[in-house]
C-alpha cells in the first residue's frame, strides 16, 4: 500500500481526499488485470471504464476551470496501478484542454459530454517532424477559404493518433511570424483529407502516430478562440497539464518504492533480509526522500494554479523536471535491488523502467524545463 499521508497536507481540501479514496478503491478493483496485448483495444476499454466510473469527467470542464489538484491525484493514482490507464485519462484531458479552457459554448457542448463520459477519445496534435520543443517553428498551414479553413502539413508523435475521435490541431494561419501566427482547430477523425500515415512503436507501447493533412477542409467554426492565438492556447493547456505529467511520474516512483520495499524485506541474504544491509537502507532512504520532495513540488504547482495564478510556468517546470528525473533514478534503484528479476520481461519494475523514460521528453523535455526555470530566475532577479 503506497503512503497516503501526503493527503493530509494543506494543499488539499476534503473533496480531494474523498476523490483519492474513491479512485484508490476503484483502481484496486479494476486495474489489476488489464490486458495490454492489444494496446488500442486496452486504451478504448480504459477510456470507457473511466467514463462509466465518472473519473473521466475530471478531464474536461465546461466552465473553463480545470481542478489541477484533482487531475494530479488521478494521474498519480492511475500511474501507480497501470501506466496505460494513466495515459488514457491524461489524453482525454490534454486532447480537449483547449476546448475546456477557451472553446466556445457550442464547441464545449458538442465534444465535452462525449469525452468526459468516455464515449469519444481525444488527441492533442502539436508536434511536427521538423520541430519538437520549438513549437514556434511549426510549418503546418491553415488557409482561410470562405467559411472554411484548409489544412496542409504533418504532425507526429501524436498520442492517440489513429485512435482518437477528435483532434485539437495547431496550424499556422499567418497573422504574424513565429509564435504569433498560429491558430488552434478542432478536427474530427472523419474529416476529408485527414490520414494516419504511420503508427509509431515505443519501448512502452502506447498508441502514437504520424498524421497528414492534405487539403483537409474544416468549417471556420472549428477555430478555437481567435486567429493567431494558437501558441498562447497551446501554452495555456501545457501550463495546466505539465504538472500532471509530474504527478504521473510520482505515481510510477511510488510504485517502484513499494516494489523495492517488498523485495528487500522478503529477499534473504545469508539468512537475513536484504533490508538489513546498511547500503540498501541508504537506497531506500534516498528513494523515500525523492518521492516526498517530488510530491511537494507537484502539489505546490497544482495548488498555485487552482488558487488563481494566471500562469504557473515556473512551478510546473520545476515539478516536471524534478519529478520525472527523480522517478527515473528511483525506478533504476528498484531495478537494481531486484537483481536479475529486475530486468525480466513483464516484471513490474521492468515495466516501470520502460514507462518512465518518455515522461522526461514529452510536454517539454527536461533540458527545456531547465531553460524555462533559468530564464524565470533571471527575470525575478532583474525585476
C-alpha positions as a Python dict, from the first residue, in 0.01 Angstrom:
ca = {
    (1, 'X'): (0, 0, 0),
    (2, 'X'): (151, 330, -108),
    (3, 'X'): (198, 603, 151),
    (4, 'X'): (-117, 819, 171),
    (5, 'X'): (-3, 1057, 443),
    (6, 'X'): (58, 1335, 189),
    (7, 'X'): (-320, 1374, 159),
    (8, 'X'): (-316, 1548, 500),
    (9, 'X'): (-101, 1828, 358),
    (10, 'X'): (-270, 2170, 342),
    (11, 'X'): (-261, 2165, -39),
    (12, 'X'): (-578, 1955, -37),
    (13, 'X'): (-943, 2003, 52),
    (14, 'X'): (-1182, 1735, 173),
    (15, 'X'): (-1321, 1670, -175),
    (16, 'X'): (-968, 1591, -295),
    (17, 'X'): (-923, 1337, -18),
    (18, 'X'): (-1263, 1185, -99),
    (19, 'X'): (-1164, 1161, -466),
    (20, 'X'): (-832, 994, -381),
    (21, 'X'): (-1006, 737, -159),
    (22, 'X'): (-1273, 656, -419),
    (23, 'X'): (-1021, 625, -701),
    (24, 'X'): (-792, 407, -489),
    (25, 'X'): (-1077, 166, -425),
    (26, 'X'): (-1183, 166, -793),
    (27, 'X'): (-829, 119, -924),
    (28, 'X'): (-762, -171, -687),
    (29, 'X'): (-1078, -342, -807),
    (30, 'X'): (-1047, -271, -1181),
    (31, 'X'): (-687, -223, -1290),
    (32, 'X'): (-521, -541, -1173),
    (33, 'X'): (-571, -746, -1487),
    (34, 'X'): (-572, -511, -1784),
    (35, 'X'): (-470, -696, -2098),
    (36, 'X'): (-201, -491, -2276),
    (37, 'X'): (-150, -731, -2566),
    (38, 'X'): (-365, -508, -2791),
    (39, 'X'): (-277, -151, -2698),
    (40, 'X'): (-556, 13, -2896),
    (41, 'X'): (-822, -216, -2752),
    (42, 'X'): (-687, -165, -2400),
    (43, 'X'): (-697, 213, -2438),
    (44, 'X'): (-1053, 205, -2570),
    (45, 'X'): (-1160, -15, -2278),
    (46, 'X'): (-984, 208, -2025),
    (47, 'X'): (-1143, 526, -2161),
    (48, 'X'): (-1482, 357, -2149),
    (49, 'X'): (-1421, 235, -1793),
    (50, 'X'): (-1303, 576, -1675),
    (51, 'X'): (-1608, 735, -1836),
    (52, 'X'): (-1852, 489, -1681),
    (53, 'X'): (-1697, 533, -1337),
    (54, 'X'): (-1721, 913, -1356),
    (55, 'X'): (-1348, 975, -1324),
    (56, 'X'): (-1308, 1083, -1688),
    (57, 'X'): (-1540, 1376, -1607),
    (58, 'X'): (-1246, 1545, -1438),
    (59, 'X'): (-1064, 1562, -1773),
    (60, 'X'): (-1282, 1843, -1904),
    (61, 'X'): (-1458, 2148, -1764),
    (62, 'X'): (-1747, 2327, -1927),
    (63, 'X'): (-1687, 2633, -1707),
    (64, 'X'): (-1323, 2658, -1819),
    (65, 'X'): (-1187, 2578, -1473),
    (66, 'X'): (-992, 2255, -1452),
    (67, 'X'): (-912, 2137, -1099),
    (68, 'X'): (-540, 2069, -1134),
    (69, 'X'): (-506, 1904, -793),
    (70, 'X'): (-775, 1654, -891),
    (71, 'X'): (-606, 1592, -1225),
    (72, 'X'): (-276, 1528, -1048),
    (73, 'X'): (-427, 1298, -787),
    (74, 'X'): (-597, 1095, -1059),
    (75, 'X'): (-284, 1067, -1272),
    (76, 'X'): (-65, 976, -975),
    (77, 'X'): (-302, 702, -864),
    (78, 'X'): (-364, 559, -1210),
    (79, 'X'): (9, 559, -1292),
    (80, 'X'): (80, 371, -971),
    (81, 'X'): (-159, 96, -1081),
    (82, 'X'): (-128, 91, -1462),
    (83, 'X'): (68, 316, -1697),
    (84, 'X'): (-178, 275, -1982),
    (85, 'X'): (-469, 375, -1757),
    (86, 'X'): (-283, 696, -1675),
    (87, 'X'): (-221, 753, -2047),
    (88, 'X'): (-588, 700, -2133),
    (89, 'X'): (-705, 953, -1874),
    (90, 'X'): (-432, 1207, -1948),
    (91, 'X'): (-504, 1220, -2320),
    (92, 'X'): (-874, 1282, -2257),
    (93, 'X'): (-771, 1595, -2068),
    (94, 'X'): (-487, 1712, -2289),
    (95, 'X'): (-680, 1646, -2608),
    (96, 'X'): (-972, 1864, -2504),
    (97, 'X'): (-779, 2105, -2283),
    (98, 'X'): (-805, 2386, -2537),
    (99, 'X'): (-1180, 2329, -2567),
    (100, 'X'): (-1223, 2329, -2188),
    (101, 'X'): (-1020, 2644, -2136),
    (102, 'X'): (-1104, 2856, -2440),
    (103, 'X'): (-1362, 2677, -2654),
    (104, 'X'): (-1693, 2837, -2747),
    (105, 'X'): (-2013, 2721, -2572),
    (106, 'X'): (-2107, 2537, -2890),
    (107, 'X'): (-1769, 2359, -2909),
    (108, 'X'): (-1789, 2256, -2545),
    (109, 'X'): (-2146, 2133, -2586),
    (110, 'X'): (-2051, 1921, -2888),
    (111, 'X'): (-1741, 1746, -2754),
    (112, 'X'): (-1704, 1761, -2375),
    (113, 'X'): (-2012, 1550, -2294),
    (114, 'X'): (-1863, 1278, -2516),
    (115, 'X'): (-1503, 1287, -2391),
    (116, 'X'): (-1598, 1329, -2024),
    (117, 'X'): (-1814, 1015, -2038),
    (118, 'X'): (-1565, 806, -2234),
    (119, 'X'): (-1782, 797, -2547),
    (120, 'X'): (-1519, 976, -2757),
    (121, 'X'): (-1139, 970, -2745),
    (122, 'X'): (-939, 1289, -2791),
    (123, 'X'): (-588, 1387, -2901),
    (124, 'X'): (-358, 1690, -2895),
    (125, 'X'): (-176, 1745, -3225),
    (126, 'X'): (106, 1998, -3180),
    (127, 'X'): (442, 1833, -3258),
    (128, 'X'): (573, 1827, -3616),
    (129, 'X'): (851, 1625, -3782),
    (130, 'X'): (1080, 1928, -3806),
    (131, 'X'): (1004, 2078, -3466),
    (132, 'X'): (972, 1927, -3123),
    (133, 'X'): (1001, 2167, -2831),
    (134, 'X'): (1044, 2459, -3074),
    (135, 'X'): (672, 2495, -3137),
    (136, 'X'): (711, 2843, -3286),
    (137, 'X'): (884, 2691, -3589),
    (138, 'X'): (587, 2471, -3683),
    (139, 'X'): (505, 2490, -4053),
    (140, 'X'): (164, 2325, -4094),
    (141, 'X'): (-77, 2574, -4252),
    (142, 'X'): (-444, 2660, -4224),
    (143, 'X'): (-562, 2888, -4504),
    (144, 'X'): (-899, 3064, -4482),
    (145, 'X'): (-1130, 2989, -4776),
    (146, 'X'): (-1471, 3145, -4733),
    (147, 'X'): (-1643, 2976, -4442),
    (148, 'X'): (-1375, 2708, -4418),
    (149, 'X'): (-1008, 2656, -4340),
    (150, 'X'): (-790, 2427, -4549),
    (151, 'X'): (-521, 2239, -4353),
    (152, 'X'): (-195, 2112, -4504),
    (153, 'X'): (101, 1955, -4323),
    (154, 'X'): (205, 1678, -4087),
    (155, 'X'): (202, 1612, -3715),
    (156, 'X'): (400, 1337, -3546),
    (157, 'X'): (437, 1161, -3211),
    (158, 'X'): (69, 1229, -3157),
    (159, 'X'): (-74, 1032, -2865),
    (160, 'X'): (-398, 854, -2953),
    (161, 'X'): (-311, 906, -3319),
    (162, 'X'): (-527, 666, -3517),
    (163, 'X'): (-743, 601, -3212),
    (164, 'X'): (-896, 941, -3137),
    (165, 'X'): (-1238, 1062, -3250),
    (166, 'X'): (-1137, 1428, -3225),
    (167, 'X'): (-806, 1614, -3251),
    (168, 'X'): (-702, 1959, -3134),
    (169, 'X'): (-471, 2067, -3417),
    (170, 'X'): (-237, 2367, -3428),
    (171, 'X'): (-155, 2524, -3763),
    (172, 'X'): (-4, 2843, -3900),
    (173, 'X'): (-264, 3097, -4012),
    (174, 'X'): (-8, 3367, -4085),
    (175, 'X'): (-118, 3663, -3872),
    (176, 'X'): (247, 3719, -3778),
    (177, 'X'): (584, 3547, -3784),
    (178, 'X'): (681, 3284, -3530),
    (179, 'X'): (462, 3205, -3233),
    (180, 'X'): (201, 3472, -3306),
    (181, 'X'): (95, 3327, -3640),
    (182, 'X'): (-61, 3000, -3520),
    (183, 'X'): (-421, 2903, -3450),
    (184, 'X'): (-597, 2605, -3292),
    (185, 'X'): (-868, 2395, -3454),
    (186, 'X'): (-1099, 2106, -3371),
    (187, 'X'): (-1063, 1833, -3634),
    (188, 'X'): (-1287, 1523, -3622),
    (189, 'X'): (-1122, 1196, -3719),
    (190, 'X'): (-1353, 1155, -4020),
    (191, 'X'): (-1254, 1486, -4181),
    (192, 'X'): (-1181, 1453, -4554),
    (193, 'X'): (-809, 1493, -4626),
    (194, 'X'): (-702, 1370, -4283),
    (195, 'X'): (-497, 1048, -4272),
    (196, 'X'): (-294, 846, -4023),
    (197, 'X'): (19, 766, -4225),
    (198, 'X'): (229, 579, -3969),
    (199, 'X'): (185, 416, -3632),
    (200, 'X'): (489, 460, -3405),
    (201, 'X'): (620, 188, -3176),
    (202, 'X'): (789, 279, -2847),
    (203, 'X'): (959, 95, -2561),
    (204, 'X'): (641, 129, -2354),
    (205, 'X'): (358, 59, -2600),
    (206, 'X'): (112, 345, -2642),
    (207, 'X'): (-100, 449, -2942),
    (208, 'X'): (118, 704, -3123),
    (209, 'X'): (110, 811, -3486),
    (210, 'X'): (214, 1049, -3761),
    (211, 'X'): (-79, 1239, -3912),
    (212, 'X'): (-107, 1401, -4254),
    (213, 'X'): (-345, 1676, -4361),
    (214, 'X'): (-384, 1712, -4738),
    (215, 'X'): (-624, 1991, -4835),
    (216, 'X'): (-823, 1898, -4527),
    (217, 'X'): (-1127, 2128, -4530),
    (218, 'X'): (-1290, 2210, -4197),
    (219, 'X'): (-1553, 2472, -4105),
    (220, 'X'): (-1431, 2805, -3969),
    (221, 'X'): (-1649, 2734, -3665),
    (222, 'X'): (-1390, 2476, -3556),
    (223, 'X'): (-1140, 2755, -3480),
    (224, 'X'): (-1074, 2770, -3104),
    (225, 'X'): (-1051, 3127, -2977),
    (226, 'X'): (-925, 3388, -3220),
    (227, 'X'): (-691, 3356, -3521),
    (228, 'X'): (-329, 3384, -3413),
    (229, 'X'): (-394, 3268, -3057),
    (230, 'X'): (-279, 2911, -3114),
    (231, 'X'): (58, 2936, -2943),
    (232, 'X'): (-97, 3109, -2642),
    (233, 'X'): (-367, 2840, -2627),
    (234, 'X'): (-112, 2559, -2651),
    (235, 'X'): (98, 2708, -2371),
    (236, 'X'): (-211, 2759, -2154),
    (237, 'X'): (-301, 2392, -2195),
    (238, 'X'): (53, 2277, -2121),
    (239, 'X'): (64, 2511, -1821),
    (240, 'X'): (-214, 2300, -1671),
    (241, 'X'): (-115, 1954, -1786),
    (242, 'X'): (264, 1977, -1738),
    (243, 'X'): (209, 1944, -1363),
    (244, 'X'): (7, 1630, -1424),
    (245, 'X'): (297, 1470, -1613),
    (246, 'X'): (498, 1522, -1296),
    (247, 'X'): (215, 1359, -1100),
    (248, 'X'): (224, 1053, -1325),
    (249, 'X'): (600, 1026, -1269),
    (250, 'X'): (534, 1049, -897),
    (251, 'X'): (289, 760, -926),
    (252, 'X'): (549, 548, -1106),
    (253, 'X'): (805, 639, -839),
    (254, 'X'): (572, 547, -552),
    (255, 'X'): (504, 208, -712),
    (256, 'X'): (877, 150, -757),
    (257, 'X'): (942, 232, -391),
    (258, 'X'): (664, -7, -284),
    (259, 'X'): (804, -284, -504),
    (260, 'X'): (1154, -222, -368),
    (261, 'X'): (1036, -239, -7),
    (262, 'X'): (854, -564, -75),
    (263, 'X'): (1165, -707, -237),
    (264, 'X'): (1420, -610, 28),
    (265, 'X'): (1206, -733, 316),
    (266, 'X'): (1127, -1069, 151),
    (267, 'X'): (1465, -1145, -8),
    (268, 'X'): (1717, -1316, 219),
    (269, 'X'): (2095, -1274, 204),
    (270, 'X'): (2292, -1510, 429),
    (271, 'X'): (1977, -1577, 629),
    (272, 'X'): (1883, -1213, 689),
    (273, 'X'): (1651, -977, 493),
    (274, 'X'): (1823, -773, 223),
    (275, 'X'): (1693, -465, 404),
    (276, 'X'): (1935, -529, 692),
    (277, 'X'): (2225, -421, 472),
    (278, 'X'): (2308, -60, 552),
    (279, 'X'): (2369, 26, 186),
    (280, 'X'): (2022, -99, 98),
    (281, 'X'): (1874, 116, 372),
    (282, 'X'): (2057, 411, 220),
    (283, 'X'): (1897, 343, -120),
    (284, 'X'): (1551, 316, 36),
    (285, 'X'): (1603, 640, 227),
    (286, 'X'): (1707, 825, -90),
    (287, 'X'): (1405, 690, -276),
    (288, 'X'): (1162, 793, 0),
    (289, 'X'): (1320, 1137, 21),
    (290, 'X'): (1291, 1196, -354),
    (291, 'X'): (929, 1078, -359),
    (292, 'X'): (829, 1329, -92),
    (293, 'X'): (1028, 1612, -250),
    (294, 'X'): (865, 1544, -586),
    (295, 'X'): (519, 1534, -427),
    (296, 'X'): (577, 1873, -264),
    (297, 'X'): (672, 2028, -599),
    (298, 'X'): (384, 1863, -785),
    (299, 'X'): (114, 1969, -545),
    (300, 'X'): (263, 2315, -491),
    (301, 'X'): (228, 2374, -866),
    (302, 'X'): (-125, 2233, -874),
    (303, 'X'): (-236, 2429, -567),
    (304, 'X'): (-85, 2750, -707),
    (305, 'X'): (-282, 2710, -1032),
    (306, 'X'): (-603, 2621, -853),
    (307, 'X'): (-558, 2926, -625),
    (308, 'X'): (-597, 3157, -923),
    (309, 'X'): (-248, 3213, -1060),
    (310, 'X'): (-283, 3301, -1431),
    (311, 'X'): (33, 3106, -1515),
    (312, 'X'): (244, 2855, -1325),
    (313, 'X'): (517, 2813, -1584),
    (314, 'X'): (799, 2816, -1329),
    (315, 'X'): (627, 2593, -1075),
    (316, 'X'): (511, 2343, -1336),
    (317, 'X'): (856, 2331, -1497),
    (318, 'X'): (1021, 2263, -1161),
    (319, 'X'): (768, 1992, -1080),
    (320, 'X'): (803, 1818, -1415),
    (321, 'X'): (1182, 1837, -1424),
    (322, 'X'): (1236, 1711, -1071),
    (323, 'X'): (959, 1451, -1055),
    (324, 'X'): (1042, 1288, -1388),
    (325, 'X'): (1420, 1290, -1342),
    (326, 'X'): (1399, 1158, -987),
    (327, 'X'): (1141, 896, -1080),
    (328, 'X'): (1389, 764, -1337),
    (329, 'X'): (1652, 731, -1060),
    (330, 'X'): (1408, 578, -812),
    (331, 'X'): (1295, 316, -1063),
    (332, 'X'): (1655, 240, -1157),
    (333, 'X'): (1732, 176, -789),
    (334, 'X'): (1429, -52, -766),
    (335, 'X'): (1551, -250, -1067),
    (336, 'X'): (1896, -280, -908),
    (337, 'X'): (1751, -403, -581),
    (338, 'X'): (1559, -671, -771),
    (339, 'X'): (1879, -809, -922),
    (340, 'X'): (1823, -1030, -1225),
    (341, 'X'): (1447, -1027, -1170),
    (342, 'X'): (1454, -652, -1226),
    (343, 'X'): (1525, -691, -1596),
    (344, 'X'): (1297, -988, -1652),
    (345, 'X'): (1033, -903, -1911),
    (346, 'X'): (693, -846, -1754),
    (347, 'X'): (815, -773, -1403),
    (348, 'X'): (658, -461, -1251),
    (349, 'X'): (986, -272, -1211),
    (350, 'X'): (1090, -365, -1565),
    (351, 'X'): (765, -218, -1700),
    (352, 'X'): (813, 94, -1487),
    (353, 'X'): (1166, 130, -1626),
    (354, 'X'): (1024, 146, -1980),
    (355, 'X'): (726, 364, -1886),
    (356, 'X'): (915, 646, -1715),
    (357, 'X'): (1161, 734, -1991),
    (358, 'X'): (916, 911, -2222),
    (359, 'X'): (795, 1142, -1945),
    (360, 'X'): (1132, 1318, -1946),
    (361, 'X'): (1076, 1406, -2313),
    (362, 'X'): (712, 1481, -2390),
    (363, 'X'): (534, 1806, -2298),
    (364, 'X'): (872, 1976, -2269),
    (365, 'X'): (1195, 1781, -2237),
    (366, 'X'): (1399, 1805, -1916),
    (367, 'X'): (1658, 2039, -2066),
    (368, 'X'): (1384, 2268, -2195),
    (369, 'X'): (1244, 2286, -1841),
    (370, 'X'): (1590, 2389, -1719),
    (371, 'X'): (1589, 2676, -1970),
    (372, 'X'): (1243, 2783, -1855),
    (373, 'X'): (1348, 2778, -1488),
    (374, 'X'): (1675, 2962, -1552),
    (375, 'X'): (1505, 3238, -1752),
    (376, 'X'): (1242, 3280, -1484),
    (377, 'X'): (1511, 3302, -1216),
    (378, 'X'): (1692, 3571, -1415),
    (379, 'X'): (1369, 3761, -1471),
    (380, 'X'): (1289, 3756, -1099),
    (381, 'X'): (1644, 3869, -1018),
    (382, 'X'): (1628, 4161, -1261),
    (383, 'X'): (1272, 4252, -1173),
}
